[in-house]
């Protein structure tokens, strides 16, 4: 199986080390900034185009586009095709007199026509001709774009306190869910969604909101707690369309729209599940304060990932986990009733910003996490060479390790990782410093962001080396693909090359894997030959077969090397004869053939109601011809070549119904001949080989 893991990371990614040696970097693309840049989120459409967003200060150059900001931080959006080619970039700029800024951007593709970007801003946010003004502190925004980067709609969520972070999750119909954190307040405050939906909130709150594909608010659910919520809550959906929200590190009771959730353990997490209409269906407390990220499989098992602090203790089922001087990583699996099925603890010296993700690829679990110092995973100790790095681990659903990869680089730093998973490759997006090398691509020493692709093996599209062909070449994509896109715009599995040029195919396989290959083809001309349609002639007729003149050589199956061939009817026995020619132009050949039928109009096959035998055959100096059942008379004896040339012509007289006579062959060259015995209106014809 192959994997596609799309990652975002926030400082640099280098050449990489893996336990399994099937991983090869395919390409890497950089965007360079003059100060610093953060890669914050990545998404992908069904055609495997990559949409990325992040923040920068001073200036950043992405492809052929440069953005400049005078603010602390500004947001950028960029689109790359599946091979990392830059398509376009956009700038979201904050303006103001004191501390204009925007950051913590997220991105999600809704369908093949649009995507959304979320984030937070101070003072004013300008996107093209659209401007949002903060209602107090930090406000959240949601921007709807088409896939060409044109802003369609801008939405604001804000109040007198801060709206922090905005995590988004699309559904199968192009709707999306947004999880927004509201800063703690000791007095009720109002938060406005858009222009007309207002909520009065005490304490610290979180919102779960559902939006339609055209960015219209469908519903909002809120829950409050005096103890507040840790930022970075997660949203996941299951096959039924239900949405589950993770509330991390709950210290005080949580008041939802339907009940009160009182913690029964120290700093647990809560899972709240809603149906697509916003009805709260279930809540579960999990005594795992380290848990930050999760995903759900078709059996409704929960796979979770989280951090443990140094000198920390964590109870999982009947086991107690401890850490000493290190910040360990913990992966666990819970059943639908949140009983622990298994867990794995990975020793890590430092968490390095504590960023990670967990996802599923079919029957495999994929995790990503940051570290510095060292990371022990899958029996391997990955160093970081004094820089922050990230590690990616692949496991089966029983928690058994399959593979692990680390972005180890001597002059690079990685401080986070997020995963977007399918069956193909690993694509990384993040910030960078230094001059990391990704297989064939070495990036210049600088700060900025990097998008890199790691190929993990599996199905391969391979047209072979560049080639020269005669006339045409048929190229084929792998069967069963979801999408085929040839360089001329055609969309069939097969493509026939008729002209010299470069030909490319980008395809999506049946298991949603992106493949790409190209080939340069030189097409040489071939002779155009048509010697006519099948025909019939009599023994008294002559047929002229002609191949077009002017080519380099001709070879008929009779041995003739001219561009014409004369077929004399009387020189061939009754029946159907095939005449073919091979014509050459340079290195290219063309064959054509014709079937000529000569009917038995003279009764040749039964000839005088008698028969002829020839002995020996093949012969050398002489042959004995025996006639049987032939009425007495004088008969002509003709020996002719295949081309109809007469080499022996004589007569014999027979007085009996059965007689024999010799024919001398001493003056005849070796080859194949026709022997004809003829009366006044009939013949007997046989083949004779002379050696």
N, C-alpha and C positions, 0 to 999 in steps of 0.2 A: 504494500500500500504506500502511496505517496501522500505528502502532507503539504498544505499551504497554510502557513501561520503568518499573519500580518501583524507586525508589532510596532508600537511606538515607544521610543526611548528618548531620554532627555539629555544626554551629552554624547559621547562618541562610540562608534562600533568598529571593531578592528577585524583582523583576518579571521579569527575564530579557531577554536579547538573543539573536537567532538570525539566521543567514545567510539562511535561507528564511523568508518571512513567513507560512507556513501554520500556525504554531504559535499557539495561543490558550489562555490559562489558563482552566480551567473553574471551579475552586473551590480553596479552601485552608482547612484546619482546624488550629487551634492547641491545644496543651496548655501551660499556663503554670506555671512553677516560681518559687520564691522565691529560689533560689540558682543552680543550673545543671542542665542535663539533657543527656544524650547520646542521640541516636538511633542504634541499633546494628544492627538487622536488621529485615527485612520479608519477609513471605511472603503467598501468596494461594491461596485454594482455587478449585475449579472454578466456583464461582458468582461469582468476582471479589471476594469479601470480603477485606479487608486485615487481616493480623495483624502487629502491630509490637511490638518490645521494645527497651528501652533502660534507662539508669540515671539516677538523679537524686540530689540531696542536698537536705536540709531538707524541702521539700514540693513536690508537683506536683498540678495539677488537670487532669484529663482528662475532657472532657465534664462530667457532673454528679458526678464522683467525685474526691475529694481524698485523697491519700496523704501521710502525714507519717513521716519517718524521723529518728532521732537518730544514725544511723551516717554514716560517710564517704560511702557510696554504697549505694543500694538499687535493685533491679530492678523495672521495671513491665512489664506486658503489656497491650495494648489491641486491641480489634477494631473496625473500621470497615466499613460496607457499601461497595459499589462507588461510591457517590456521596459518600463521606466522612462519612456520618452515624455518630456515635459509638454503639456498641452496648454495650460493657462494658469494664471494666479490672480488672486484678488486681495485687497487690503481693507481691513476694518479699522478705522481710525477714531480715537477718542480726542475730543477737543475741550478746552476749558482754561481757567486761569490759575488753578491751584494744583491739582494732582490728577489730571486726566489720564486714564489708563484703562486697558481691558485685557483680560487674560482668562485662563482656565477654560479654554475652548474645547468643545466636543463636536463630533460630526457623525451623522448617520444618513445613509442612503435610504430613501423611502421606496423608490421604484426606479425604473429605467428612465424617468423623466425629471426627477427632482431629488434634492437632499436638503437637510437642515444642518445649521451650525448654531451651537449655543455657547454662551459665555457670560461674563459679568463685566460691567463697566462703571466708571465714575464720571460724573459731570455730563458729558454729551458723547454720543456715539454716532459717527457719520459713516454711512455706506451709500456711496453714490449720492443721489439727491435726497435720500431718506435720513432723518435725524431723530434720535431719541434723546430725551433729557431725563436725567436721574431724578427720582422722587425723594431722594434723601441721601443714602449712602450708596453702597454697591447695589445696582439693579441687575437682574438677569435679562438676557435677550435671547430670542430665537429668530434666526434668519432663514427664510426659505428661498432656495436657489433652484434654477433649472440646471441640467447637467452641463450646459455651456457656460455656467458661471454668472448668469444674469439674475439679479435679485428680483424675486417675485413678491415677497411680503416680509415685513419686519414686525416682531411682536415683543412686548415689554412686560416684565413682571417686577413690581417694585413697591416699596413703601418707605417709611422714614428710617427703618433699620436696613441691615444688609441682607440681600438675597445672594447666598454663596453657593457656588457650584450648580450645575444643571446637567444631570446625566440623562441621556436619551436612549430609547430602545424602540426600534420600529417593529411593526407586526407584519403579517403576510399580506394585508390589504392596503398597505401604504400609510396607515395611521401610525402614530408614534406616541410613546409615553415619556414624560419628563419628570424627573425626581429633583425637586428644588429644596435646598436648605435655607431656612430663615433664621437670622441671628437672634440670640436670646434677648428677651425684653421683660422687665419686671412689671410692666403695665401693658394692657391691651393696645395693639396697634393695628392699622389697616394695611392690607396688601392688595394691590390692584392687579388683576390679570387682564391685559389688554386695556380696553377703555371702560369697561362697564361691569366687571365681575370683581367684587370686593369681599375680602374676608377679614374679620376682626380676630386677632390672635393674641393670646397670652403666652408668656414663656417663650421657649424655643420650639419651633415647628418645622415639620417637613410637609411638602405637598407632593402628591402623585397626581399628575394631570394627564389627560388623554386629549390628543389633538387629531383632527382629520388631516388628510393629505394636503389640503389647501390652507393649513394652519388656522383652523377654527377650533376653538375650545369646545370639547365634547363634555367632559366632566372633570371635577377636581375632588380629591379626597385629602384630608389633612389629619395630622396627629401631632399632639403636643406633649412636651415633657419639661418639667422644671430642671431636670438634669442635663438637658440638651442632647444632641446627637453628634457623633463623630462625622466629619465630612467624608464624602466618598462612598456613600451607600450605593448598593448595586441593585439592578433590575434584571430579571430574567423571565422568559416566558416558557411555557411547556407546550406540548403538542395540541392540547385542547384550546389554547389561546389565553389561558389564565396567566395573570401577571403576579410574580412574587417579588416583594421588596425586602431587602435586608437592612435592618436598623442596627448598626454596630454600636457596641459599648454603651449599653443602656444602664444608667445609674439610678434613675427615678422612675416612678410609674408613667406609663404612656397612655394618653387619653386619645382614643380613636373616635370615629363617628358612631361606633356601635358598642364599645365596651372599654374597660380599663385594663391595661396589661401591667401587672405588678411583677417585677423581677424576683425570682426565688433563688438566684445564685449571684455570685459576685460578677458584676459587669458583663452580663450575658449579651447575646445578640437575639433579636426577634425577627422571625420571618412572617410577613403579612401577605396573604394571597387574596387577589381580587379577580373577579371574572371580567370579561371585556366590557361589561356594562358598569363596572365600578363597584359592584357589591362585594363587601368583604366576606370571604368564604372561610378563612381559617387563619389562626395565628399559632406560632410555635416558639417557645423559648428554648435556646440552645446554650448550655453553660460553656461557651467557648469564646472567651473574650479576645482571642487572637484572630477570629474569623473576619475576613474582609471581603472575600470574593467567592462566588459560587456559580454553579451551573446545574442543570437538571436534565436527566435522561428520560427516555420514553417509559421507563418503569417507575418514574417519579422518585428515583434515587437522587440525592443531593451530593455533589462533589464540591468540597470547599477548600479554600486556601487562606492561610493567615500567618501572622508574625507572632513570635514570642519575644518578649524583652529579656535582656540579661537578668539572671537570678529570678526567673519567673517559674510559676507552677501552673499546670493546666491539667484538668481531669477530663479524660475522654473515655466514657464507658466505665470500666472497672480499673483502668490504668491511669497512673499519674505521671505526667511528663514534666521534666524539669530542665532548666537551662542554667549554665554557670556564667561565664564571662561573655557568652555569645548570644546573638539574636537569631534564633533558629526559625526555620520555615516549617510549617505543619500543613500537610495535606490530609484530608479525611473524607470518608464516604459515609453518609447516613441513609437509612432506608426512608420510606415515606412517612413513618412514624417518628423519625429522627432518633432512631437507635443507631449507635455507632457500628458500622460493618467492618471497617478497617481504618488505619491511619498510618502515615509515614512522617517521620521527623527528620529534617535535614539540617545538619550543623552548618552554621554560617557565622563568620566572625562579626560582620556588621551588616545591617539591612540596607544601608545606603538609600535613603529616602523612602524605604518601605513600600515600594510599588510592585505590584504583581497582578497576574490574571490567571484564570483557569477556564478551559473550554473543552469541548468534546469533538473528536473526529471519528465518527462511526463508533467502533468499540474501543476507542483509545481516549485517554485523558491527557490533555496537554496543559502544562503549567509554565508560567514565566515569572521570574522574580529578579530583583536587583540584589547585588551584594558587593562588598569590598573585603579585602583581606584574603579570604578563601571561602569556598563553598563545597561541601561534601554532598554529593548526590549520585545515586546509582553506582556506588562503589568507587567513585572517582573524586579526587580532590582537585577542584579547579582553583588556581590562584587568580589574583586580579592585578598583580604587579603594581600595587599601591594606587590603583585607579578603581573607580566604580565600574562594575561590569554587570551583565545580566546573564542568566542561565535559562535554558528551555529544556524541560524534561518531558519525555513521552512514556506513558504507562498504559497497561491494560486496565480494564475495569475492576480487576482484583488488586490493583495497586502495585503490580510487578513492573519493574523498570524495563523499558524497551531501548531507550536511547537518551542521551543527554548532550546538549550543545552549550558552549560558553563563548561569549564574545570577548575573548582575551586579546588585549592589544597593549604593547609596551608604551605607546604614545597616544592612548585613547581612553575615554572615560564613558561609562554608561551608568545612568542613575535611575533607570526604570524600564519597565517593559509591559506592553499590553498585547493581547493576542486576538487576532481575527482569523478563524481557522476554516480550512477546507482540506481536500484530499491531495493538494498539489505540492506546494513549495513553502518556503518561509520567506516572507517579505518584512523587512525591518524598517521602521521609520523613527527617527529621533534626532536629537542634537548631537553634535560632534565637536571635538577639538583634536588637534594633531593631524596626522596624515595616515589614516587607516587604509589598509589594503583589503579589497574584496575580490579575490581571484584575479580576473583580468583587469580590474579597475583599481588604481591607486588614486586617492583623493588628495588634493593639495592641503598642505598644513594650514589650517585656518579654523575658525569657529563657524558653526552653522548647523544645518540639518542634513541628514543622509537618509536615502531610501535605497535599500539593498535587498537582493533576492538570493536566497539559498535554495538550490535544487537538491532534493533528497532522493532522487532515483524514482523508479517506477516506469510507467508508460512513457515512451519517447516518440516524438514525431521526427523522422529522419529521412530526408529526400536523398541523402548521399552527397558525394562531392559534386562540384560544378561539372557540367558535362557538355559534350557536343553530340548532337543527334541528327539523323537524316529524316526530314519531313515533319515529324511530330514526336511528342513525348507525353505520356499520360502520368499525371501526379495524383496521388490519392491521400486523403486524410484518414485517420483511424476510423473504423466503422462505429456506428452508434453514437456519434457526437450530438450534442445539443445545439451546437452552432458552428458553422464553417464560414470563414471570411477570407476570400482570396484577394490578392492585391488589385485585381481588376473590379472588385465589388461583387463578384458572383458568390453564391452561397451553397453550392452543391458539394458533396463529399469529394467528387472527382473533378479534375481539371485537365484539359488537353492543351498542351503548348504547341503553337504553330509558328511563333515568331521568336527571334532572338531577344533575350531580355532577362530580367531578374523576376522571379516568381516567389511569392510569399503566401503562407497560409497561417492564419490564427484561428484556432479552434478551441471549443469547450467540449471536453469529453463527457460521456454519460454520467460519470461520477463527479462532474463539476470541476475538472482539472483543466487549467489553461496550458495549451501547448502552442509552440510557434517554431517554424523552420522556414528557410528560404534556400533557393538554388539559382545559380546563374546558368542559363541554357543558351548555347549557340545552335541555331537551327540551320542546317545546310539544305539547299534545294535538292529534290529528287527528280529523276526523269519522269515525264508524263507520257505514259505509253498506253495505247489502246489499239490492239490489232483486230478488233472487230468482235461481233457477236458470233456465237456458235452457228454453224451453217451446214448445208448438205450440197454435195456435188456428185455428178455421175462419173463413171469411168472415162467418159469422153470429154470431161471438162477439166479446166485448169483454174486454180485459185491463187491469186497473188496476195500474200500477207506482207504488210508494211509497218515497220516501227518508225517513229519520227526520226528524221536525219539530224545530224549535228552533235550527237552524244559521243562519249569517249570510246565505247565499245559495245558490241552486240554479240550474243551467243544464243543460237537456237538449239533446241534439244536434238536437232538432226546433225549438229556440228557446224552448220553454216554460221559465218561471222559477219555477214552483210546485214544491212538494215531491212532487206527484203528476203522473202522465201517464196519459191514457186511450188505449189502443191499440184501434181499431175494426177488426176483421178485414176488413170489406168495403171499407175505404178503402185497402187495400194490395194490390198485385198478388201472385200466388202467388210463393213463394220464402222466403228467410230474410232477416230485417231485424234490424239491430243498433240497440238503443236504449241510450244512455249518459247518465249524469248526473255533473256535477262539483259537489261540495258544499264550501263554504268555511266554516271556523271561524277567525276572526282572519286570520293569515297562512298558514294551513295548509289544504291541499285534499286531498280524497279523490275518486277516480273509481271508478265501478262501471258495469258494462254487462250487458246480457242479449241473447241471440239468440232472436228469436221467428220461428218457421216457420209460414207459412200455406200449407197444401197446396192443390193444384188440384182441390178437390172438386166444382166446378161446370164443369169443363172450360174455364176462362177462357182458358187459353193457346191453345186451338184454336178457340174461340168460333165457333159456327155454321159451322165448316169454312171460314171466310173470314178476311180480314185488314183492317186499318185503317192508313191513312197520314194524317199530319197535316202541313200545310204552310201557312205556314212554321213552323218550330219551332227557336229561340224566335220568338214572335209578339208583336205589339203591339196593334193595333186589332181584327184579325179573323184567323181561322184557317179553312182549308178542310179539311174532314174527308172522306176518300174511303174507301168501303167496297167490298170486292171479294169476290165469292163468297158473298154473304149472301143467303139466301132472302128473297123479298119479305115485307114485314110492317112493323109499327109498332114503333119502338124508342125507349127513353128515352135522353136525352143528359144526363149529369151531369158538372159540373166541380166538384171538391172540393179543399180545401186538404190539406196533408200531415196536419193534425190531424183531418181528416174533415169539416170544415165545408163544406156545399153552397153554392156561390155562383151556379151556373147549373143550372136544371132545366127541361128542355123535351123535346119528342118530335119525331121525324121518321118519315116513311113512305117506304119504298123499294119500287118496283115491279119493279126489275130486280136481277140478281145483282151489278151494279156501278153505284154512284151516288155523288154527292158533294153536300155541303151546307155553307153557311157558318155559323160561330158568331161572334157579335159579342163582343169582349172589352173594349169601351170603358169599362165600369163595373167592371172587375176590376183589383185592385191587382197590381203586379208581384210575381212569386214563382214557386214551383214548385207545380204542381197535377197531379192525376190526372184524365184524361178517360175517362169510362166510357160505352160504348154497350151497352145492355142489352135482351135479349129477355125472354121469359116466364120462363126459367130459366137463361139464360146471359148472359155479359158479355164484352166486349172492353175491356181497360184499357190506356191508354198514358200516358206522362208528357208534360207540356206546360210549357214555361217561358215566362212572360210578362215582357217587359221594358218 
